[in-house]
Amino acid sequence: MPTQRPPPFTQISTDAVPPSQRLDYWEAYNASVLVGLKCSSFAEGGLRATQSNVDLGVVRLAEIRGNEHVIERTPHLARMHPKDSVFASLVLESSAFFYQGKACEQVEPGELLVYDTRHAYLFGFTGNMRLLLLDMPSAWFHTHCVRDTPARPVKIHAGTGSGRVLSVALRKLLAGVMRRPAAADAASVPEEACELLRAMLLDQIGGARVSALRASHMLVARSFIDDHLHDAALCAEQVAQAAGVSLRHLNRLFAADGLTVSQVILERRLERAATDLRAPALRRYSVAEIAYRRGFASQAHFARVFRARFAMTPTQMRSASVA
């Protein structure tokens, strides 16, 4: 099996650039890696901003921090720098305003904005800002999230109910990638993010409350599993109780993916153990310690199920990653 390589990661900052050149620098960088835009800032000292990017293959993730500023994708820039993507921007800090077409949205921290980059827009931040941005090709978004591109920007509130659960989970997922990009699973992160976005969008536009509720139950269950993988006593009944449903109902929800709760627990333990074995920072731990960290009480059982899952032993995977 080929060794999994960490997703490419890049980071820039305007701090090392003379203030008079910061806007040009920021615009040129974004045109090359994200989207063509025009940036304006009236802050004393000029624009101060940083951007981190993780290439997850089919989608890209960016974390942007900065002082108050406005970005604009004008009709001219949309023609000069075409971009056929859907952006999902999760605002974490600063109030913001967003214009596209005839729509104007006021955006507060914790709210998610989904919009089409083929059309001109303006995005402004009134204070020190921070956001997580998911860049999804339109064709992929149509296939995996929702069939139609939003005709106008969609703002998703994160106040109560399933929307709050889904928003918190999306933030946790994306922020976790930015904290440890080298440990990110470039295959699973887009799928998990898409599942969350689909549930949020369907819940927002109405007519799919059952789908959103199903997604929220599964999300809570998966989150509980990931947070308790170290516990060898973790069982399906505990997961169902945390999700607020019966074990029979939770297994019925997971059955749509061809799995039971117990199989999901085992799969996540194996995935995390494989990630640990490939991580250079964890080479000081023995294979037995890795197994214990991920909730396997028996090293023999761990070795057996690991080989069945990855077609190699834990030691072989570690050796391949070192090589």
C-alpha positions in Angstrom: 0.0 0.0 0.0 1.5 3.5 -0.9 2.4 5.7 2.0 -0.2 8.4 2.7 1.4 11.8 2.2 0.3 14.9 4.2 -1.7 17.4 2.2 0.3 20.4 0.9 0.2 23.4 3.3 1.2 27.0 2.5 1.1 30.1 4.6 1.7 33.8 3.9 1.6 37.1 5.9 1.6 40.7 4.9 3.6 41.7 8.0 7.0 41.4 6.3 5.8 43.5 3.3 6.1 47.3 3.3 2.6 48.8 4.0 2.4 50.4 0.6 2.8 47.1 -1.1 0.6 44.9 1.1 -2.7 45.2 -0.9 -0.9 44.3 -4.2 0.8 41.4 -2.5 -2.4 40.1 -1.0 -4.3 40.4 -4.3 -1.6 38.7 -6.3 -1.4 35.8 -3.9 -5.1 35.2 -3.7 -5.4 35.4 -7.5 -2.9 32.5 -7.7 -4.2 30.2 -5.0 -7.8 31.1 -4.2 -9.7 33.7 -6.2 -9.1 36.9 -8.0 -10.2 39.9 -5.9 -9.6 43.5 -5.1 -8.7 44.4 -1.5 -9.2 47.8 0.3 -8.2 48.7 3.9 -8.4 52.0 5.7 -6.8 50.7 8.9 -3.9 52.6 10.3 -0.7 50.9 9.1 -2.5 49.3 6.2 -3.6 45.7 5.7 -2.3 43.2 8.2 -3.4 39.7 7.2 -2.3 36.1 7.2 -3.6 33.2 5.2 -3.0 29.5 5.6 -4.0 27.0 2.9 -4.4 23.2 2.9 -4.8 21.4 -0.4 -7.1 18.4 0.3 -7.1 17.3 -3.4 -10.6 17.9 -4.7 -11.2 20.8 -2.3 -9.1 23.4 -0.6 -9.3 24.9 2.9 -8.1 28.3 3.9 -7.9 30.1 7.3 -7.7 33.9 6.9 -7.0 36.4 9.7 -6.7 40.1 9.4 -7.7 43.6 10.5 -10.7 45.4 9.2 -10.8 45.4 5.4 -13.0 44.8 2.4 -12.5 42.4 -0.5 -14.4 42.7 -3.8 -14.7 40.3 -6.7 -15.7 42.7 -9.5 -17.3 41.6 -12.8 -14.1 42.5 -14.5 -12.1 40.2 -12.1 -14.6 37.4 -12.5 -13.8 37.6 -16.3 -10.1 38.0 -15.9 -9.8 35.3 -13.2 -12.6 32.8 -13.8 -13.4 30.6 -10.8 -16.1 28.0 -11.0 -16.4 27.1 -7.3 -18.8 27.3 -4.4 -17.3 28.9 -1.3 -18.4 28.1 2.3 -17.1 30.8 4.6 -17.5 30.2 8.3 -17.0 33.5 10.1 -15.3 33.1 13.5 -14.4 36.6 14.5 -15.8 40.1 13.5 -19.1 41.2 12.2 -19.2 41.2 8.4 -21.4 42.3 5.5 -21.8 40.5 2.1 -23.2 41.8 -1.1 -23.9 39.6 -4.2 -26.5 40.4 -6.9 -29.4 42.0 -5.1 -28.8 40.3 -1.8 -27.1 41.9 1.2 -26.4 39.8 4.3 -25.1 40.8 7.7 -23.0 38.0 9.1 -22.1 37.5 12.7 -19.4 35.2 14.3 -20.5 31.6 14.1 -22.6 32.0 10.9 -21.8 30.3 7.7 -22.1 31.9 4.2 -22.4 29.8 1.0 -22.0 31.5 -2.3 -21.0 31.1 -6.0 -17.7 32.6 -7.1 -18.7 32.9 -10.7 -20.7 36.0 -9.8 -19.3 39.3 -8.5 -19.5 39.9 -4.7 -18.2 42.2 -1.9 -17.2 40.9 1.5 -16.3 43.4 4.3 -15.1 43.0 7.9 -15.6 45.7 10.5 -12.9 44.6 12.9 -10.2 42.0 13.5 -11.5 39.0 11.6 -10.9 35.3 11.2 -12.7 32.9 9.0 -12.4 29.3 7.7 -13.1 29.0 3.9 -13.9 25.8 2.1 -13.3 26.0 -1.7 -15.3 23.4 -3.6 -15.5 23.0 -7.4 -19.0 23.6 -8.5 -19.3 20.1 -10.2 -18.1 18.4 -7.0 -20.5 20.5 -4.9 -23.4 19.6 -7.1 -22.6 15.9 -6.9 -21.8 15.6 -3.2 -23.6 18.4 -1.4 -26.7 19.7 -3.2 -27.7 19.5 -6.8 -28.2 23.2 -7.5 -25.7 26.0 -7.0 -27.3 28.6 -4.7 -29.0 31.3 -6.8 -28.1 33.8 -4.1 -25.8 33.7 -1.0 -27.2 31.4 1.7 -26.6 32.4 5.3 -26.8 29.5 7.8 -27.6 30.5 11.3 -26.1 28.5 14.1 -28.5 29.4 16.9 -30.3 26.4 18.2 -31.2 22.8 17.3 -29.5 20.8 14.6 -28.0 23.9 13.0 -26.0 24.6 16.1 -24.8 21.0 16.4 -23.8 20.9 12.7 -22.1 24.3 12.8 -20.0 23.4 15.8 -19.0 20.1 14.2 -18.0 21.8 10.9 -15.9 24.3 12.9 -14.2 21.5 14.9 -13.5 19.6 11.7 -12.0 22.4 9.7 -10.1 24.0 12.7 -8.6 20.6 13.5 -7.2 20.4 10.0 -5.6 23.8 10.2 -4.1 23.0 13.6 -2.5 19.8 12.4 -2.5 19.9 8.5 0.1 17.1 8.3 -2.2 14.7 10.2 -5.3 15.5 8.0 -6.9 12.7 6.0 -7.2 14.3 2.6 -9.7 11.7 1.6 -12.1 11.8 4.5 -12.1 15.5 5.4 -13.9 16.6 2.2 -16.5 13.9 2.7 -17.2 14.8 6.3 -17.4 18.5 5.5 -19.7 17.8 2.6 -22.0 15.7 4.8 -22.3 18.5 7.3 -22.8 21.2 4.6 -25.5 19.1 2.9 -27.4 18.7 6.2 -27.1 22.4 7.0 -28.2 23.6 3.5 -31.2 21.2 3.4 -32.2 22.3 6.8 -31.9 25.9 5.9 -33.9 25.8 2.6 -36.6 23.7 4.3 -38.4 20.4 3.3 -35.7 18.2 4.8 -36.0 18.3 8.5 -35.8 14.6 8.8 -32.5 14.5 6.8 -31.0 17.3 9.0 -32.1 15.5 12.2 -30.6 12.2 10.9 -27.4 14.0 10.1 -27.3 15.7 13.5 -27.7 12.3 15.4 -25.0 10.7 13.3 -22.8 13.7 13.8 -23.1 13.6 17.6 -22.5 9.9 17.5 -19.3 10.2 15.4 -18.1 13.1 17.5 -18.6 11.1 20.7 -16.8 8.1 19.2 -13.8 10.2 18.1 -13.5 11.9 21.5 -13.6 8.5 23.4 -11.5 6.2 21.2 -8.9 6.0 23.9 -11.5 4.3 26.2 -11.2 0.5 25.7 -14.7 0.2 27.3 -16.3 2.4 24.7 -19.4 0.6 23.4 -22.3 1.1 21.0 -24.8 1.6 23.9 -22.8 4.6 25.2 -22.7 6.1 21.7 -26.5 5.8 21.3 -27.0 7.4 24.7 -24.8 10.3 23.9 -26.7 10.8 20.6 -30.0 10.7 22.4 -31.5 7.8 20.5 -31.9 4.0 21.0 -29.2 1.7 19.9 -31.6 0.1 17.4 -32.4 3.4 15.8 -28.7 4.5 15.7 -27.7 1.2 14.0 -30.6 1.8 11.5 -29.1 5.3 10.7 -25.6 3.9 10.2 -27.0 1.0 8.1 -27.5 3.4 5.3 -23.7 3.4 5.0 -23.5 -0.4 5.4 -22.1 -0.2 8.9 -23.1 -0.8 12.5 -22.1 1.4 15.4 -19.5 -1.1 16.6 -18.0 -1.3 13.1 -17.7 2.5 13.0 -15.9 2.4 16.4 -13.4 -0.2 15.1 -12.9 1.6 11.8 -12.2 5.0 13.5 -9.7 3.3 15.9 -7.9 1.7 12.9 -7.8 5.0 11.0 -6.4 6.9 13.9 -3.9 4.2 14.7 -2.7 4.2 11.1 -2.3 8.0 11.3 -0.3 7.7 14.5 1.9 5.1 13.0 2.8 7.3 10.1 3.3 10.4 12.2 7.1 11.2 12.7 6.3 12.9 16.1 4.9 9.6 17.5 7.8 7.3 16.5 8.9 7.3 20.1 5.8 5.2 20.9 5.9 1.5 20.4 3.2 -0.3 18.3 1.7 -1.6 21.5 1.5 1.9 23.0 -0.2 3.2 19.8 -2.7 0.4 20.0 -3.4 1.2 23.7 -3.8 4.9 22.9 -6.5 4.1 20.4 -8.5 1.8 22.7 -7.2 -1.7 21.7 -6.9 -3.8 24.9 -5.2 -6.7 23.1 -2.1 -6.2 20.9 -2.9 -9.5 19.1 -6.4 -8.4 18.3 -5.0 -5.0 17.1 -2.5 -6.7 14.8 -5.1 -9.0 13.3 -7.7 -6.4 12.5 -5.1 -3.9 11.3 -3.7 -6.4 8.8 -7.2 -7.2 7.6 -8.0 -3.6 7.1 -4.7 -2.3 5.5 -3.2 -5.5 4.1 0.0 -4.9 6.1 1.1 -5.2 9.7 1.4 -2.1 11.9 5.2 -2.5 11.9 5.2 -2.6 8.1 3.1 0.6 7.8 5.5 2.4 10.2 8.5 1.2 8.3 7.0 2.2 4.9 6.3 5.8 6.2 9.9 6.1 7.5 11.3 4.9 4.2 
